[in-house]
Amino acid sequence: MKTLQILFAVSMFVWFITEILYKNILKSGEKDKKDKDRSTLNILWMAIPGSILSAVAASYLTRIPISDEVWIHYTGAACLWIGIAVRFAIIRSLGKYFTVDVTIREDHKIKTEGFYKYLRHPSYAFSLLTSLGLGLYLNNWLSLVLAFAIPFAAFSYRIAVEERTLIEQFGEEYLEYRKKTKKLIPFIY
């Protein structure tokens, strides 16, 4: 179990550091249309840490195990790392068009290849996979619900704001893209 605790601590540290770096480095610029965010960034920055703290607290205060087997911890850790790594790759693939606030860049284009061929919001999908991993690692049903549901609600609001902005900017082009892709889960949702 000591190895699992170290793995968990390292996972949480890497998750925290990457998100802090994204927030500080990937902000909109002077020339961007940045009046569209509607506080979604602030909501996410309250929801995600709040979900982490409440999920961890629930794991200490209640005993509602998902499984009595150790595989659940490893599955959770795998989801954490896959979520962190793939989200990083997605952010890099979007390049200059990725910002932490809902923004339209000066020469903004809709990305429709790579992960974006299947999902409109792959970065959010893999952030949610990371949250799911936390809940699974903690091996507690209440922790799982808190770790996932709170960020899911925050991302759902952000997606609504972001898609409204993209429709305003790109009109029919974005609506056509939206018809061909799912929000967060390929072929399902």
Steps between C-alpha positions, in 0.01 A plus 500: 500500500797734553569494124139593432515792741815631333342453157193690616703786651708535184187485283329775698815715495540467122129569446515811718821634341379448142172678569679793671734528201212491252318771695804726514642443151200441272296816560345706224703785353445869442352458149263214590125523545500411866171635626324164446618294799208584734710401804536138382872501585426617855224240535737224386767623742250470784336177383806285432695567823171488690419161350847370585482617860146372551581163337808451718309609813215260416749214467617568857155558648303218335564140405304418183751293299466448127710183525688300761776430249817706448441525122259791560787717627717415199209563263447840661871585475502391134202727426674788678817461292320438170283806562799722582716376210235500229366840610855635465523352148161648405595845629825484300312388187267800521803725531438873515122451486492343847437752777380440852230763459232485231664709228497546124847562360559753222535233226307225679408184310294197600723198554336184361785250485668278758296468817274777368379270224307305767448747785428870513653531847772234540698707750199508731433130441848406617485741791184316604682167457756631747219585744351155448843353575511686830165356603602148400834527676327607821281186469194665645166544325436840659851616408444383143179701472657813653819471294310468173161674534626839616748550212249349256246768596762775466621370163140468379446869568830589333415289195168684462678838519780391267268351239285815499816701435611266221158516335510881516846501341471219244125456449405217265858366482497424874141371493599250226805391700279462808264267312791267415662478845414427862573724797698280735472126423566380144191362323290534822478851654 
